[in-house]
Amino acid sequence: MAVFPSEADIAEALAWRHDLHRHPELGFEENRTAGFIADKLVQWGFAVRTGFARTGVIGSLTRGTSKRSIGIRADMDALPIVEKSGVTYASQTTGKMHACGHDGHVTMALAAAKAISQLEFDGTVHFIFQPAEENEGGGREMVREGLFTDFPVDAIYGLHNWPALDVGTCVARDDAMMAAFGTFEIEVTGKGAHGAMPHEGADPVVAAAQIVTALQTIASRNVSPLESAVVSVTQIHGGDAWNVIPESMTIRGTTRWFSTEVGATISRRMQTLAASIAEGFGCTARVIYEERYPSTINTAENARKIRELAASPDLGLKVLDVAPSMAAEDFAFMLQESPGCYFWLGSRRDGNNPGLHSPYYDFNDALLPIGANFWIKLVATELSPE
């Protein structure tokens, strides 16, 4: 089996990762990144499709005669964050940075693809470089455009670096890995008035404050204590004068859940609470609620395969059993259409260890050989010659 890394492999992968880090691109804008990926895949003999879901890239390689096929997905996009990491290869684009490690995900997949191009196997591997994971639903767009029709797979796999866990660890749950998430906007409309004469109006500020408080009862009083649910208000906007009660207030936030029943309860109760509380204060409330991503739910058999690979002598990782995350991931859309597994590889740094989406975050390069070898081992195992 081809094994990564040699010293030359490591140096090359580091150069790729740092180049990608210098040139972050937001969702559906990953044109340079896509070109960087496609050029290398073509050099290594992959059949390459670009422009899939706008900026996505799929590289396919077939060996032998087997009809077996697997997909390996890596997300490409950066975040609208001003980088403060202080690294020498920091973002050269103000206001954009790779704060979630997708530059590392791309690099690990590319390093594996290069090694796999020299590997004997029997079947087809599709490397799926996905745009716009961060809130824009690039995974959903790829599925809608016929990802698994054009590139059928027996299973789809994806990973994420996880700074909360030590390097050398792996988590692959049999069921939910990540929560579903939704967004909401509640516009509370009343009647403006002078701040000294509130009785002449209908105060949307007071109504909005009561709604914010009441929303917290959804998780604590309408959802079973044995289930998980989050309702977080993250924005409140309204008014622009010290002495004027505004005509309207806007409340925005996010919700998280795992089961579809809980998701439906959150939406239903939010509508009821907002409308009834607003009415009680002589106001009205308009709720815009959107379910954005479903829960990321693994297929148990594929999760078992990932755990066995992680613990194998070739990889030697420590497999952990930890709770799922209330963060969300649009790989969920791919897992709705295909068996597969989404897993975490620990990437904790010694000492200072900023979390994902921090302006101080930087992908831990110690993970590069681990992730690349994981993909190589997966292909060698899943598509081994009979």
Buried (B, 14 or more C-beta within 10 A) or exposed (E): BBBBBEEEBBEBBBEBBBBBBBBBBBBBBBBBBBEBBBEBBEEBEBEBBBEBBBBBBBBBBBBEEBEBBBBBBBBBBBBEBEBEBEEEBBBEEEEBBBBBBBBBBBBBBBBBBBBBBEBEBBBBBBBBBBBBBBBBBBBBBBBEBEBBEEBEBBBBBBBBBBBBBBBBBBBBBBEBBBBBBBBBBBBBBBBBBEBEEEEEBBBBBBBBBBBBEBBEEBBEEBBEEEEBBBBEBEEBEBBEEEEBBBBBBBBBBBBBBBBEEBBEBBBEBBBBBBBEBBEEBEBBBBBEBEBBBBBBBBBEEBBBBBBEBBBEEBBEBEBBEEEBBBBBBBBBBBBBBBBBBBBBBBBBBEEEBBEBEBEBBBBBBEBBBBBBBBBBBBBBBBBBEE
